[in-house]
Amino acid sequence: MVGNPFICKCGGLLEVVRPWKGIDSEKLKQLWDNRLSERMTVYASGVWRYKELIYPELPEPYITTKYEGNTGLYPTETIARYTGVRQLLLKAQSENPSGSFKDNGMTVAVSHGRSLGYERFTCTSTGNTSSSLAMYAALAGCTSVVYLPGNHISASKVRQTAAYGAELILFNGTYDDGIRFSRQYSEPLGQYVCNSMNPFRIEGQKSIVYEMAHQLRWELPDWIVVPGGALSNATALGKGLLELKQLGFIQKLPRVAVIQAEGASPFHRMVSLGDTSLIPEPQPMTIASALNIGNPPSWRKALHYIIGQLQGVTASVTDEEIMEAKGLIDRCGIGCEPASAAPVAGLKQLVRDGVVHPEETAACILTGHLLKDTEVIPYSYSPSPIDLSLEAVNGLLSRG
Amino acid sequence: MVGNPFICKCGGLLEVVRPWKGIDSEKLKQLWDNRLSERMTVYASGVWRYKELIYPELPEPYITTKYEGNTGLYPTETIARYTGVRQLLLKAQSENPSGSFKDNGMTVAVSHGRSLGYERFTCTSTGNTSSSLAMYAALAGCTSVVYLPGNHISASKVRQTAAYGAELILFNGTYDDGIRFSRQYSEPLGQYVCNSMNPFRIEGQKSIVYEMAHQLRWELPDWIVVPGGALSNATALGKGLLELKQLGFIQKLPRVAVIQAEGASPFHRMVSLGDTSLIPEPQPMTIASALNIGNPPSWRKALHYIIGQLQGVTASVTDEEIMEAKGLIDRCGIGCEPASAAPVAGLKQLVRDGVVHPEETAACILTGHLLKDTEVIPYSYSPSPIDLSLEAVNGLLSRG
């Protein structure tokens, strides 16, 4: 390991692998059931509730938590009809404290960094990762440094991060340049790196499927569908599912699907072609900003778990399909950012293509909150203000 | 009652008053403890968990819930030091599904409307009320109509509301004009009114202090501090506290304080002068948009509960004090919209003025999420992008 503790000599990313001795799934289910009524301890968290499968040896005082997870799992008939499956559930990781699924992993990464004595945390990002990182670093009483690629500045996206007190460093170059710099210099700078190369983020993100299984009394739907950007979410889903099965928490593995945006779909392209080597997309381009990643850091892990171990499938969807699905999710009263709608659009395609059977059930994971990306929301009202009267209002309403 | 079911003949607002027979506080505490582990029923909600004190007779099938409430209660030493009290808690209603405390009340109002057979819900608002209303109406499979004062359009504030599918009607006039129109015409239009004149919203919002008491094992801090805008939050706090005491859930009533923004502080002005009649502020003006209300609809109820029954206090704070407090709350990793910071700024003032003793403890209620109002967040980074190098980054960090 040179310069960064998470990079293997082979150039790949390290991963947490445990021998899993002495796990009694029935006893743990009982313990986790009991913890559901916690409200003011670390076990009130939807991540740390499952500490035994996430980071068993971490001493409690290092844990920095905002009771992340604990998100709604909503059945919706409208989306079931839209996608064409018998029953559909939306798992709203958008309800996390910073507004995205990144919190599930970040609480573990920051807690791990604190246990190593770090007081400065870092990542390269202009989106959900940086705001989650900055929030947990602040909560831990530590500082955070966020590298912003100069060609990708969007004021609204960095404001949340800035609010939590992150130091923002604008640089010449791309996202990948920032990642490379962190790999090389995070150690001499005394910065703990929280990009998705950090394996403890994957460990934390496994809790999304743990919590979903718990909510469903350990019987998962036939399919679980996630969006694919950096692919840490897909990796965590795959790793988490295999552990649940291996350790006896669930009897049957669901099928999994990873949905990318057409303009940023190098993983889907690789899988479709039967390749095992990813060719990065040099100019990723999608309205779903959280999926706008051309060189997904966790592609090897995702390939191993999702394709190799779980025989999962992939698909890509257009921006138009994403926005249509988002509109529907929003109008159901659930709501999400565009990236989160890709699984719904993808599931519809998989049903149409006969990959998913109409009699099957599915859950889609919503990764980010509606409020994360309000700029893309179309809206309209009567072009000029009306004078309020019963007639005028009735006229407008009957027109609609 | 003419035109609107919530307006008394006297012109005041109706209120839910119950005889409270047969309440056994110890039995209910046990029942509510048991419900803490619910995840997929209506009792998983941080509002409906307390159904026996909120709306006991409503049949479950009418309940439209997004598991609202269930928000974090965070002790923070930084804010305790800043305000000057011994211990400080922040109750983060900002963590509600639509991002504000309005969800606590709106789930009850919309459920009540459904029980009456309404399928169209309405309010006048450009802010948190309208997005909460639109979300619950959509979740219930109903429609919503939101009246937008033409002189107060802020695109970013209505986008969330529009996303949930609300029909937006822009009109000539003020917020007060919209309220007047709803009072008169909601019945003929078949619209169920969800502005704060709706007494079921108050009933739902009582759950904020119920949940806080539950989290603290029924021992509240010495002071509870809320922001004062429309004053429904203050009313619900007062009503909720008195019920908890009267019914034997808590032994000791905390003191309460309502904090207004200086540019929109007609309630504080009235109380300071010892008056019992509110003179509206014709041109309210504060950066805390959720407090920018000149004629608070619930002022009579707030006067009755907060001042008359609880001998509470009021204060007003400047926009500068609000933004300073907000900056600190954000940098603690908790985060909030500007209005939510008023209680922290107000508490600091009350300690300085000797009203609150430094040995006392306090809880401030955060009403809205950081993401609700990112436009007001100041941020900065190195004026031009740097070339990434160890020296350049070290130089920037040592400067900061």
HADDOCK unambig.tbl for C-alpha pairs under 7 A between the chains (distance, minus, plus):
assign (segid A and resid 36 and name CA) (segid B and resid 36 and name CA) 6.83 0.50 0.50
assign (segid A and resid 36 and name CA) (segid B and resid 37 and name CA) 4.61 0.50 0.50
assign (segid A and resid 37 and name CA) (segid B and resid 36 and name CA) 4.62 0.50 0.50
assign (segid A and resid 37 and name CA) (segid B and resid 37 and name CA) 4.57 0.50 0.50
assign (segid A and resid 39 and name CA) (segid B and resid 215 and name CA) 6.41 0.50 0.50
assign (segid A and resid 40 and name CA) (segid B and resid 215 and name CA) 6.87 0.50 0.50
assign (segid A and resid 67 and name CA) (segid B and resid 72 and name CA) 6.99 0.50 0.50
assign (segid A and resid 72 and name CA) (segid B and resid 67 and name CA) 6.99 0.50 0.50
assign (segid A and resid 95 and name CA) (segid B and resid 97 and name CA) 6.17 0.50 0.50
assign (segid A and resid 97 and name CA) (segid B and resid 95 and name CA) 6.17 0.50 0.50
assign (segid A and resid 135 and name CA) (segid B and resid 333 and name CA) 4.50 0.50 0.50
assign (segid A and resid 136 and name CA) (segid B and resid 333 and name CA) 6.28 0.50 0.50
assign (segid A and resid 138 and name CA) (segid B and resid 331 and name CA) 5.87 0.50 0.50
assign (segid A and resid 138 and name CA) (segid B and resid 332 and name CA) 5.24 0.50 0.50
assign (segid A and resid 138 and name CA) (segid B and resid 333 and name CA) 4.63 0.50 0.50
assign (segid A and resid 139 and name CA) (segid B and resid 332 and name CA) 5.38 0.50 0.50
assign (segid A and resid 139 and name CA) (segid B and resid 333 and name CA) 4.47 0.50 0.50
assign (segid A and resid 150 and name CA) (segid B and resid 385 and name CA) 5.88 0.50 0.50
assign (segid A and resid 159 and name CA) (segid B and resid 374 and name CA) 6.28 0.50 0.50
assign (segid A and resid 159 and name CA) (segid B and resid 377 and name CA) 6.17 0.50 0.50
assign (segid A and resid 159 and name CA) (segid B and resid 379 and name CA) 6.43 0.50 0.50
assign (segid A and resid 160 and name CA) (segid B and resid 371 and name CA) 6.87 0.50 0.50
assign (segid A and resid 160 and name CA) (segid B and resid 374 and name CA) 6.71 0.50 0.50
assign (segid A and resid 162 and name CA) (segid B and resid 379 and name CA) 5.75 0.50 0.50
assign (segid A and resid 163 and name CA) (segid B and resid 327 and name CA) 6.97 0.50 0.50
assign (segid A and resid 163 and name CA) (segid B and resid 330 and name CA) 5.61 0.50 0.50
assign (segid A and resid 163 and name CA) (segid B and resid 331 and name CA) 6.45 0.50 0.50
assign (segid A and resid 163 and name CA) (segid B and resid 377 and name CA) 6.39 0.50 0.50
assign (segid A and resid 164 and name CA) (segid B and resid 330 and name CA) 5.00 0.50 0.50
assign (segid A and resid 164 and name CA) (segid B and resid 331 and name CA) 4.43 0.50 0.50
assign (segid A and resid 164 and name CA) (segid B and resid 333 and name CA) 5.58 0.50 0.50
assign (segid A and resid 165 and name CA) (segid B and resid 331 and name CA) 5.06 0.50 0.50
assign (segid A and resid 168 and name CA) (segid B and resid 381 and name CA) 5.23 0.50 0.50
assign (segid A and resid 169 and name CA) (segid B and resid 381 and name CA) 5.92 0.50 0.50
assign (segid A and resid 169 and name CA) (segid B and resid 382 and name CA) 6.17 0.50 0.50
assign (segid A and resid 170 and name CA) (segid B and resid 381 and name CA) 6.49 0.50 0.50
assign (segid A and resid 170 and name CA) (segid B and resid 382 and name CA) 6.19 0.50 0.50
assign (segid A and resid 170 and name CA) (segid B and resid 385 and name CA) 4.70 0.50 0.50
assign (segid A and resid 170 and name CA) (segid B and resid 386 and name CA) 6.36 0.50 0.50
assign (segid A and resid 171 and name CA) (segid B and resid 385 and name CA) 4.23 0.50 0.50
assign (segid A and resid 171 and name CA) (segid B and resid 386 and name CA) 4.55 0.50 0.50
assign (segid A and resid 171 and name CA) (segid B and resid 387 and name CA) 5.76 0.50 0.50
assign (segid A and resid 171 and name CA) (segid B and resid 388 and name CA) 6.21 0.50 0.50
assign (segid A and resid 172 and name CA) (segid B and resid 385 and name CA) 5.40 0.50 0.50
assign (segid A and resid 172 and name CA) (segid B and resid 386 and name CA) 5.85 0.50 0.50
assign (segid A and resid 172 and name CA) (segid B and resid 387 and name CA) 5.48 0.50 0.50
assign (segid A and resid 185 and name CA) (segid B and resid 390 and name CA) 6.76 0.50 0.50
assign (segid A and resid 215 and name CA) (segid B and resid 39 and name CA) 6.43 0.50 0.50
assign (segid A and resid 215 and name CA) (segid B and resid 40 and name CA) 6.88 0.50 0.50
assign (segid A and resid 327 and name CA) (segid B and resid 163 and name CA) 6.97 0.50 0.50
assign (segid A and resid 330 and name CA) (segid B and resid 163 and name CA) 5.61 0.50 0.50
assign (segid A and resid 330 and name CA) (segid B and resid 164 and name CA) 5.01 0.50 0.50
assign (segid A and resid 331 and name CA) (segid B and resid 138 and name CA) 5.87 0.50 0.50
assign (segid A and resid 331 and name CA) (segid B and resid 163 and name CA) 6.45 0.50 0.50
assign (segid A and resid 331 and name CA) (segid B and resid 164 and name CA) 4.43 0.50 0.50
assign (segid A and resid 331 and name CA) (segid B and resid 165 and name CA) 5.08 0.50 0.50
assign (segid A and resid 332 and name CA) (segid B and resid 138 and name CA) 5.26 0.50 0.50
assign (segid A and resid 332 and name CA) (segid B and resid 139 and name CA) 5.40 0.50 0.50
assign (segid A and resid 333 and name CA) (segid B and resid 135 and name CA) 4.49 0.50 0.50
assign (segid A and resid 333 and name CA) (segid B and resid 136 and name CA) 6.27 0.50 0.50
assign (segid A and resid 333 and name CA) (segid B and resid 138 and name CA) 4.65 0.50 0.50
assign (segid A and resid 333 and name CA) (segid B and resid 139 and name CA) 4.46 0.50 0.50
assign (segid A and resid 333 and name CA) (segid B and resid 164 and name CA) 5.60 0.50 0.50
assign (segid A and resid 371 and name CA) (segid B and resid 160 and name CA) 6.88 0.50 0.50
assign (segid A and resid 371 and name CA) (segid B and resid 371 and name CA) 6.26 0.50 0.50
assign (segid A and resid 374 and name CA) (segid B and resid 159 and name CA) 6.28 0.50 0.50
assign (segid A and resid 374 and name CA) (segid B and resid 160 and name CA) 6.72 0.50 0.50
assign (segid A and resid 377 and name CA) (segid B and resid 159 and name CA) 6.18 0.50 0.50
assign (segid A and resid 377 and name CA) (segid B and resid 163 and name CA) 6.40 0.50 0.50
assign (segid A and resid 379 and name CA) (segid B and resid 159 and name CA) 6.43 0.50 0.50
assign (segid A and resid 379 and name CA) (segid B and resid 162 and name CA) 5.73 0.50 0.50
assign (segid A and resid 381 and name CA) (segid B and resid 168 and name CA) 5.25 0.50 0.50
assign (segid A and resid 381 and name CA) (segid B and resid 169 and name CA) 5.95 0.50 0.50
assign (segid A and resid 381 and name CA) (segid B and resid 170 and name CA) 6.51 0.50 0.50
assign (segid A and resid 382 and name CA) (segid B and resid 169 and name CA) 6.19 0.50 0.50
assign (segid A and resid 382 and name CA) (segid B and resid 170 and name CA) 6.20 0.50 0.50
assign (segid A and resid 385 and name CA) (segid B and resid 150 and name CA) 5.84 0.50 0.50
assign (segid A and resid 385 and name CA) (segid B and resid 170 and name CA) 4.71 0.50 0.50
assign (segid A and resid 385 and name CA) (segid B and resid 171 and name CA) 4.23 0.50 0.50
assign (segid A and resid 385 and name CA) (segid B and resid 172 and name CA) 5.39 0.50 0.50
assign (segid A and resid 386 and name CA) (segid B and resid 170 and name CA) 6.35 0.50 0.50
assign (segid A and resid 386 and name CA) (segid B and resid 171 and name CA) 4.54 0.50 0.50
assign (segid A and resid 386 and name CA) (segid B and resid 172 and name CA) 5.83 0.50 0.50
assign (segid A and resid 387 and name CA) (segid B and resid 171 and name CA) 5.75 0.50 0.50
assign (segid A and resid 387 and name CA) (segid B and resid 172 and name CA) 5.47 0.50 0.50
assign (segid A and resid 388 and name CA) (segid B and resid 171 and name CA) 6.21 0.50 0.50
assign (segid A and resid 390 and name CA) (segid B and resid 185 and name CA) 6.74 0.50 0.50
